[in-house]
Amino acid sequence: MHTIVLKVDEFVALAASRGHTSYETQASATGLGVATLHRIRNGELASAGAVAAICATYGVEFDAVFEFRTVTTTRTRPRATHAGA
């Protein structure tokens, strides 16, 4: 499966060039939540909205700070359900 992920080093350098050196300043600039930035900076899937917000804020094309990666899903054990719950 392909997914969109942030090129972290490129994003951090771009944000820093605008004076946005913390999660808080990056969140304020992009309109995204700090938790969202933390999540995508740690390699999790970037939503279309997050991609658009970052590209628009910093005036860059998708390829400047995002890439497609192939990921494999792992099957996890289903949660136990409680009868009568």
N, C-alpha and C positions, 0 to 999 in steps of 0.2 A: 504494500500500500504506500502511496506517496502522500507526503504531508508537507506543509509549509512551516519552515522554522527560521528563526532569526539568526543572522550572521552576527553573533554577539560582539566580536571584536570590532567589526565595522560600525555597528550601531553605537557602541560605547564611544568610539573615536568621533563619530559624527555628532553625537549628543554633546560630548565634551567641547567640541569646537564651537558650540553655541552657548556654552556655559552651563549646560545641564549635566552635572556630574553625579547627581544622586537620583535614586529612584523617585524621590519626591519631586524634584525639579523636572524630571522626564515625564512623570505622570501629569504634572500641572501643564506642561507644554503640549502634550499629546491629547489630553482629556481622558486618558485611560487611568484605571485604578493602579495603585502601587502593587497590589497583589497580581494583577494581570501582567504588568511589566516583569515582576519577579518570576512569574510562571513562564513567560515566553523567553526571558533571558536565561532560564535554566533548561531550555531545550524542548519545552512542551509546545504543542500545536498552537500556531498563531491563527486567530480567527480573521475572517475577511475584514471585519471592522477594525481590528487592531492593525492589520496591514495598511489599510487605508489611512488610519489616523497617523501612523508613523510616517508613511510616505508623504502625506500632505503637509504635516508639520515641518518636516525637514526638507521638503522640496526635492525628493529623490525618487527615482524609478525603483520598482520592486527589486530588481536584481542587485541594487546597491546594498541592501540590508537584509534581504530574504533569499531563501533558496528552497528548492524542493529536495526532500530527502526520502529515500525509501526506508520505511520502517517495517519491522515485522511485529505482528501482534503476538502476545503470549496469552495463552489460555489460563485463566485463574479459576480456582475452585469456587463454585457458587456459594453464596452465603447460605447458612442454615436458616430455615424459616421455622418459626414457632407456631405450632398448631393453636388455633384459636386467637392468634394475635392479629 
